Amino acid sequence: MTDELITERRGPVRWIIFNRPQARNALTWGMYSRLAELCEEVNRDRAVRAVVLTGAGGKAFVAGTDISQFRAFKTEQDALDYEAGGNRMMSTLESVRVPVIAAIAGACTGAGAVIAAACDLRVASPSARYGFPIARTLGNCLSMANYARVVALLGYARTKDIIMRARLIDAPELLAAGVLTEVTPDEESLPIRAQALAEEVASYAPLTLWATKEALRRMRDRLIPENSDSDLIIACYLSRDFKEGVEAFLAKRQPDWKGE
């Protein structure tokens, strides 16, 4: 088992902890695969009644995908495979039979923000920041399925606002928008409150919770149009701007956008 994802059992609750604090828990390809495996393990273990996802270190839930991995992208298929793989993992997370709670401290951005959107409930500490700053960092886009996940959570207007302005939403705004169940009074109380919330939902009728998750997921999926998003993904990920964004991010400089 990779130590980039830690899993712990706390009573009826399975905790899954993203454990790359030195990289603000940015996801490696292996972490994507392992998260999907752990979701399948939960589905096989009937003693688990709730799941909590959180990040190690207190500075980030998940700050996107590890950007250095994008240097390997050379072909259209590389981009399409990345988004398709991400969609499969998010679908696996959404298909977990028990409630999944995101316990968010610090940065919850990019892939981390999609993971939080795919969870059923979200609780955060005061340091939480949520968004997709890709318009000022990498110059890529989301898949159609991930846009639908975010729109279902935030609405069309706020989704456009945060992506087009590369803006991160703070904890009070997330709470006011109904994204969060609550904000804890301080950082230290986040895991305690997340465990209490998980134990609360774990005490309720499992089939009611499962049916509610599944019904709302089916309703949300109606937002996803039939036509493919491959043209959008290829246009962004194979662009000169995306390559520039990756190199600028890794070099800690401002990208020089050309729109090509």
N, C-alpha and C positions, 0 to 999 in steps of 0.2 A: 504493500500500500504506500502510495506517495505521501510524504509529509507535507505536500503543498495543500492537501485537504485533510483536515483532522475530523474524525467523527467520534462522538461521545453519546452514550445513553444516559439520560437523566430521568429516571422513572419511566413514564410512558412516552417521553419525548426524545426524539433523535436529533442531536445537534450536529450540524455540518459547518465547519469553520474553514473559511478561505485563509490559507496560512502562508502568504508571501508578504509580510508586513514591510520588508525592505523595498518592495516594489508596489506598495499600496494595494497589495493583493490582486494585481493585474493578472489576468488569466493566461496560463499557458495552454497549448493544445491538450496536454495531458490532464489538466484540471477540468477542461470541458468534458472529456471522456469519463473521468472519474466521477464527476457530479452525476452524469447520466447513470452510471453503474450504481451509485448510492441510492438514487431514486428507485431503481428497480429492486434493490435490496429492501428498501422500506415497503414496497408493495408486497413483497413476499413474507414480511415479518408482521403478523397480525397483532403482536403485542405492542407495536408502535402505533400511537394514536395521534401524534402531531410531530411536525418537523420544524426546527428553527435553523435558518441560515444566518450566518454573521461573519464578520471579518476579524482577523487577528490584529492586534496592535493598537486598536482604538483610533487610527487615523483614516481608515477607509473600510467601507463594506467591500466593494470591488471597484477599482478605478479602471474599468475597461479591460480590453485585451492587451497583452504584452506587445507593445508596438514593434519591438525589434523583430518579431516573427514576420511582419509584413514585408520585410526586405526580400523575403523569398518569393514573393508574388511575381510571376513572370507572364502568365497566360490568363486568358479570360476564364478558363476552367478553375484556376486557383481562386479567383474571386467568387465565382459561383459556388464552388465547393465550400468555401469558408462560410458564406451566408446560409447555404443549405444545411451544413453541419450545425451551425448555431440555431437554426430553426428547429432541427430535430431535438437538440438538447433542451430548448425551451419548451417544446411540446411534451417531452418526457417529464420535465419538472411540473408542468401544468397537469399532467395525468397522474401524479402521485395521489393515491386514494384518500389520504388524510390531509387536514389543513396544513399549509406551509406558511410559516411566518418569517418575514425578513426583519432582522434586528439591525438597524442601520446606525452606524456612527461614522462621521467623516464623509469622504467622497463616495458617492454612489453614482457612478458615471458610465456612459457607454454601455458595454455589455453588462456591467453591474446594475445599471438603471433598468435594463430589460429584464434581468433576473428578478429584481424587486417587483417589477410590473407583473411578472408571471406568478409571483407569490399571491396567497389569498389575503393575508393581512400584513400590515407593516407597522412597526413601532420604531421610534428613533430617539436618539439622544440630541441635545441641543446643537451639536456640531454637524449634524447631517446636512449634506448638500447633494441635490439630485439634478441630473441633466445630461445633455448630449452636446458637449462643446466642440463637435466635429467641424463646424464651419470655421473655427479659428485654429484648429489643430491639424487634422488629417485631410479634410476635404473629401471624405467618403460619404456614404449614405447608409440608411437602415434598409433591411429587407421590407417588403410589403407587410409581411406577417408581424414584424416588430413595430412598424409604424402603427398597425392596428392595435397591438398590445398597449402602446403608449397612449393612443387616442382614447381607448377604452378606459384608461386610468385618469387621464388629464383633460380630455376633450380636445376638439380640433384647434380651438383658438390658442389654448395654452401650449399645446404641442408645437404649433407653428412659432409661437413667441419664444419658447426656450431654445428651439433648434436654430431658428433664423437669427436670433440674437446671441447664440452661444452662451446662454444664461443658465446659471445654476440656481435652483430653488432652495431656499433655506427651510429649516424645520418649521417655523411658524407658518410660512406660506403653504407648505405641504399639509400641515394640519388643517388650515383653513379651507384648503381645496378638497379635503376629505380623503387624501391619499393615505394619511397615517391614522391609525387607531388612537395613538397618543404620542406625546413627546415627554420623555422622562425629565425629572427636575435636574438631573446631572448625568455625567457620563458613566459614573460608577454603577448607577442603578439600572442601566439598560439590560444587562443579562438577567438580572433578578426579575425585572418586569416582563421580559420576553418569556422566561420560564413560567411565570405565573399565568400569562396569557395562553401559553401553549397547554398548560395543565387545565385551564378553564375549558378550552374547546375540546380537549381530549376527554372530558367528562360527559360530553353530549353524544347524541345518537349518531353513530358513524355513518349510517346509510343516508340520513338527512344531510349531513355535511358533504358526503360524496356526491349525492344527487344535485345539490346546490352548486358545487364546483363545476360539475359536468354540464348542467343546464346553462349556466352563465358563460362557460367557455364556448358552447355551441352558438349561443347568441352573439358573442364577440366575433366568432369566426365569420359571421355574415358580413363583417366589415371588409373582409379580404376579397378583392375582385378576382374574377376568373383569369384575367389576362396576366401574363408573366411580368415579373419585375427585372428580368435578366438584363434588359437594355439599360435600366437605371444603374444596376450594380456594375456592369461592365464599363459604362461611361465614366463612373466615378473611380473605381478601383484601378482601372488601366490608364488613367489620365496622368499627364505630366504633373498636375497639381497634387495628386495623391502621393506620388513618389517624392515630390518636394516636401509635402507635409510630414511624411515619415522621417525624412532626413533632418528636417528642421526641428522636429520634436526631439529626436535623439541627440541633436547638437545643441538643444536648448536655445534656439534662435527663432525669430519670427519668420514664418514662411512667406515666400514671394508668390502670391497667387496670380495666375495668368488666365484661368478659365479655360484651360485646354489640357 
